[in-house]
Amino acid sequence: MSLMIFYAFAMQCMATLAIVKRETNSWKWPLIQLFGMGALAYISALLTFQILQ
């Protein structure tokens, strides 16, 4: 279950990051998006694991 939660929140599409980079003309927002969503996915999966354990 926690793996499903992780994949639901994690940034999986590198094409989306490329489009955001091209639209903003900066690496700031794609990196915030990548690491922010990665952290959200990890914390959500960890909480799910702890609750269901």
C-alpha positions in Angstrom: 0.0 0.0 0.0 2.8 2.4 0.8 4.4 1.8 -2.6 1.1 2.7 -4.3 1.0 5.9 -2.3 4.6 6.7 -3.2 3.9 6.3 -6.9 0.7 8.4 -6.7 2.7 11.4 -5.4 6.1 11.0 -6.9 7.2 13.0 -10.0 7.5 10.3 -12.6 7.4 12.2 -15.9 10.7 13.8 -16.9 8.9 15.4 -19.9 6.8 17.4 -17.4 10.0 18.7 -15.8 11.4 19.6 -19.2 8.3 21.6 -20.1 8.3 23.4 -16.8 12.0 24.3 -17.4 11.3 25.5 -20.9 8.2 27.6 -19.8 10.0 29.2 -16.8 13.4 29.4 -18.5 15.0 28.4 -15.2 15.9 25.2 -13.3 14.5 26.6 -10.1 10.9 25.4 -10.4 11.5 22.0 -12.0 13.9 21.2 -9.1 11.5 22.4 -6.5 8.8 20.3 -8.2 11.1 17.2 -8.3 12.3 17.4 -4.7 9.1 18.7 -3.2 7.0 16.0 -4.7 9.6 13.4 -3.9 9.6 14.5 -0.2 5.8 14.5 -0.2 5.7 11.0 -1.7 8.3 9.7 0.8 6.5 11.2 3.8 3.1 10.0 2.6 4.5 6.4 2.0 6.2 6.4 5.4 3.0 7.5 7.2 1.0 4.9 5.3 3.5 2.2 6.3 3.5 3.2 9.9 -0.3 3.5 10.2 -0.9 0.1 8.5 1.9 -1.8 10.3 
